[in-house]
Amino acid sequence: MKTKVNLQEIDDIIKRKDKINKLDLNDIEFIDYNGKIINISQKIKDDFKFTGLNNIDFITSNYYKI
């Protein structure tokens, strides 16, 4: 059985990712899987600015855990 993928769903995901990545990292409160705010030091956020990566990469690369 083939999986059906709605093109609108893909478009919505891309738009949401673009919105997240356009935000200033300091203006984002990341929420964990239990609904709790993840406390991230300002130094980690400041150091991340020089990586050339985006806000989603900040989480998916686990940089915020350094």
Steps between C-alpha positions, in 0.01 A plus 500: 500500500634842406507791741304803386657839561293811465690782328330759720640323807853522359450866419371570853801325657743700289325828584507418874872413486572824313311701765697334782830559325427870441451565871778636715628207707464712815128543430427126502397291799560138408259257664593138571279194442350539848397861442781648710709796386858400423739733681788589269787721610558827320861397434387193305262714295771762438756238395250337263467820296845434353421150372309608190218261591134587552264485799370153416859375469559640848263234631547212254880514535463499881716815514272635773616215728866607495 
